[in-house]
Amino acid sequence: MQLGINLGYWGAGMDADNLEVAKEADRLGYSVCWAAEAYGSDAATVLSWVAAQTERIDVGSAIFQIPARQPAMTAMTAATLDSLSGGRFRLGLGVSGPQVSEGWYGVKFDKPLARTREYVEIVRKAMTRERLSFEGEHWTLPLPGGPGKPLKLTVHPEREHIPLYIAAIGPKNLEQTGEIADGALLIFPSAEHLEETTIKYLRAGREKAGKTLDGFDVCPTLPLSVGEDKDVATLADAFRPYTALYVGGMGSAKQNFYNQLAQRMGFEAAAAEVQEKYLSGDKQGAAAAIPHDLIDKTALLGSVDRIADRMKEYAEAGVTTLSLNPAGFTLDERIASLRAGTEALERAGLA
């Protein structure tokens, strides 16, 4: 199992520190550095900045939002980043959510699976540098009856095949991801529940495509906070607002993928309470209602030995790249967490 680092969103006042974290992860041998986007910083600019100041670590979008870009533009960006980084780019895609898709981009959040499938097909086709033509439900290239003609990508990517990941949570999306992608980007993964909530759907998708999970990258992001085992409850409390935001506030009351995931892990009553409180404006109450076990099962908390044991559980459950979000109020604390992650991987015998 390999380790990655997830920088999250840029522009939160820690940009200089984030760059140093990425450079330290590069020095420590982490395999990939991911950056996110929602409706603030864009991932492509951040990744080009990180790639220019690192040497070995891959840079990946977690994610480029599908409603934000036409698929041909995503192919152009991917090819450019792969070329500039010397073949170190990983393309992560996702549909975002209805509030961002419709509120920020003005793109209707309908038929996300079909849109994703077409989008991936167009991106892959464009990246082959053949002349691009496509007829689908959501995209037609070139537009009929006009001056457009099939064009081909003029940039030569560093590699013939750039790894393509999809952010997936729900069963149908996971199955499609297994079928059409090279990896899955996961959030709030529990090693204990990974087979029933995730792996079995990815496996079914791979089987549809006549493939196995061999070579497919199962890549969850987990918060990491190092401390004494006796202080695990306190370490977990720091992630209550983060967990409440996703379980309670992402999406709408009818459509929250993270809330549904918490329910599938056995936290039905708590998930409903957290969402009710969060959407009514009681964010503190929502955070307080998050069960400790939900945080502990979806984060790496405690001593290096305890974290090493958890890493073994994730590896045994099928995780191939574990991306860490290191906690800390200072750069030194975050760097220390990164180093602890490397030490834990070694103690687990997974390095």
PEQUI-V972839 format. One record per run of one state. SS is the DSSP state (H for helix, E for strand, - for the rest). FROM is the first residue (numbers start at 0). TO is the last residue. Records with the same first field share a line. If there is no record, write none. Layout:
SS: FROM-TO / FROM-TO
This chain:
-: 0-0 / 6-13 / 28-30 / 35-41 / 52-56 / 61-62 / 68-69 / 84-87 / 94-96 / 103-110 / 127-132 / 135-138 / 141-162 / 167-169 / 180-181 / 187-189 / 208-215 / 226-227 / 237-238 / 249-255 / 264-266 / 279-281 / 289-290 / 297-297 / 302-302 / 317-319 / 326-329 / 347-350
E: 1-5 / 31-34 / 57-60 / 63-64 / 88-93 / 133-134 / 139-140 / 163-166 / 182-186 / 216-225 / 298-301 / 320-325
H: 14-27 / 42-51 / 65-67 / 70-83 / 97-102 / 111-126 / 170-179 / 190-207 / 228-236 / 239-248 / 256-263 / 267-278 / 282-288 / 291-296 / 303-316 / 330-346
